[in-house]
Amino acid sequence: MKYKIRKDLIISKNQGKIQIFVPDRSEIISLNETAGFIFERMKKGDYEKLITKKMIKKYQINKKQAETDLKFFIKQLKKTNLIIY
């Protein structure tokens, strides 16, 4: 599945970490390295399968771990209403 990042979010990188300002909640969300990587791939329009492959390569993890991490992060993005699906 392909997800879209909300267009009203203000996204910045600071010392390698991604911070997201959510205007309707006046909230700042900081992402760790893995979450930032996934978020960037989603911004570029990558599908889940491609993101999984890139995670396996980048972090040298197995497919199951990559899928689990990706699903958890997507669940968090849905819960906080940061993506459109």
N, C-alpha and C positions, 0 to 999 in steps of 0.2 A: 504494500500500500504506500501511496505517496501522500505526504502531509504538507500543509502550507503553514508557514509562520505568519502570525497576525502582522499586518502591515503597519499598525500604529505603534508597535514596540520600538523603543529606542535601544539599539544594541551597540555596546562599545567593548573594546578589548583593552585590558589594563594589565600589564605585566604577564601576558600570556593567558589570562583568565577572561572569560566573557561575563559581562554584566548586562542585565536586561532591565530597562526601566519600563514598568507597566503603567501607562498614564492614567487609565481609569481607576486604578487602585493606589496611585502614588507609591508604588512599591518597587524596590530594586532587588533583583534575584541574581545571585552570583552562581556560576556554574563551575564545577571542577573540570579537570582536563578532559576526562572521558565524556562527560555531558556536553562540554563545549565542542568537542570533536563531532559528536552526533548532531548537535544543534547546527553546526556549520554545514554538515552534509545535507541536512534537511533544508537549510536555506538555499542550497545549490540545487535542490530538486531531486536528490537521490531517493530511490525507493529503499524499502527496508532490506531487501536482499543485498543490494549493493553496499549499503551502510554496514551490514553484517560482515561482508567480505573485507571491506576496508578496515573494520575493527580487528578482525582476525590477523590481518597483515600488520597493522600498526602496533597492536598490543601483544601479539604472539600468544593469543588465547585460542581455545577451541571454539567450534561453532556453537555449541550449546551455551557456553558462557556468554558469547557475544549476543546471541539471541535473547538470553535472559536479561542481560544488562540493557539492551535496546528496548525490550518490552517494558521493563520497569521505568525507564526514562520517558517513554511515550505515555505511559500511564500517568506519570507526574505532570507532563505537559498538558494532557487532557484535563486532569484534575484542576490545574491552575489556569485553564482556559487560554493557553499560549499558542495553541495550534488549531487550525481549521482542518477538519477531515470529512 
